[in-house]
Amino acid sequence: MYRPLPNYLTIKESQIEGLGLFATDGIDEDFVIGITHIRDDRFSDGYSRTPLGAFFNHSETPNCEVIYDEDFIKLKTLTKIKAGDEITAKYTFYNPTI
């Protein structure tokens, strides 16, 4: 069966904004959660967003970071994340690394 998110993540109401991405189990530090965007020049910003990329929210004190490689943008934990914690990264609409 296809699952748009890993078993250890869920989407629910966020205190930050709208819906957010939350851990259902603990996640280790320095763990690549998954791919948030795939390079695709058919889109105006050059990327197609995955379900994972659609729901993580911005924070000035994030628990994840956005990692760029040639064809993908990935989300990687900066700290150990507990079950129930919201997954956040520091980004702006135009440049997810700022």
Secondary structure, DSSP 8 states (H G I E B T S, - for coil): ---SS-TTEEEEE-SSSSEEEEESS-B-TT-EEEEEEEE-TTSTTSEEE-HHHHH-EE-SS-SEEEEE-SSEEEEEESS-B-TT-B-EE---SS-TT-
